[in-house]
Amino acid sequence: MNTDPVVTHPRLQLITLDVNGEQHDVVSEPRRTLVDVLRHDLRLTGTHVGCEHGICGACTVLVDERPVRACLMFAAQAEGARIRTVESLADGDHELSDLQRAFTDHHALQCGFCTPGFLMLAEGFLAERPEASKEEIREVVAANLCRCTGYQTIVEAIDACATARRGACVTPCGGPDSKEH
């Protein structure tokens, strides 16, 4: 008798997800969202579930280095893509990343519920726009909701991180001659 869940439950499918640099085989219904699979199957609970309608941004992750609302994406749609969650920001020794330290230094979090979404939004944005102005940062962070901080400290933290990253580069960060930071 075949006990393979994909065979015995035809509504299930086997998908392979590349999350934080590790391959994960997941048996799931096609209708499950990426945020549910990340939290419940892979136990990566840093990605939060807020509105489940793509409005709040608490579930923001990077898919192929671009910010995506994980509540609006089916897990099966992410197969073949590189997914990064907030857990990917700290290094192996659990040292905070420069962006996480900037959030701490600038008091850019209070209750912390929205923080992972803001961190991933900022990480993706700064990778694409390392020279961003404060006004551009302000416009981007308006895509996520925070009920505690009033956004100013979040903007200051992201700007401070961007400024530090630019200072660590010989040429503008991301340029062809830039050094790693």
Buried (B, 14 or more C-beta within 10 A) or exposed (E): EEEEEEEEEEEBBEBEBBBBEEEBEBEBBEEBBBBBBBBEBBEBBBBBBBEBEBBBBBBBBBBEEEBBBBBBBBBBBBBEBBBBBBBBBEEEEEEEBBBBBBBEEBEBBBEEBBBBBBBBBBBBBBBEBBEBEEEBBBEBBEBBBBEEBEBEBBBBBBBBBBEBBBEEBEEEBBEEEBEEE
